[in-house]
């Protein structure tokens, strides 16, 4: 049986955007968007993707990502694959 668990990450919109500049996951992950208003995820050499509530996105350990700040907090469920 798999012992996978989901971690909740909260990005506070009151922090400066510089706080969320770059993210390089150490393993492949799946993001479950709980709350997002205008937050954007952009992988290196990829176009930006609007993070929509109740949708899932896969991120690869071999890619660096930038999270562009929206309004309100960004709440993600993060599951290691």
C-alpha positions, 0 to 999 in steps of 0.5 A: 500500500502507498503511504502518500500524503498531501501537504497543504501549502499557503502562499500569503498574498501580503508577502512581496512577490519576490518571496515566491520567485523560484521553486525547484521541486526535489520530486515530481508532484501534483498540485491540487488548487484549493484557492487561487485568484489570479495566481500563475505558475510558470515553468522554465521555457514554458508559457504561464498557466493560470492556476484555477480552483479545483484543478490539478497540475503536475510539476516535474522535478527537472524543471524550475517554476516561478509562481506569479502572485495573484490576489488573495491567498494561494492554497495548494494541496501538494502530493508527491508522485 
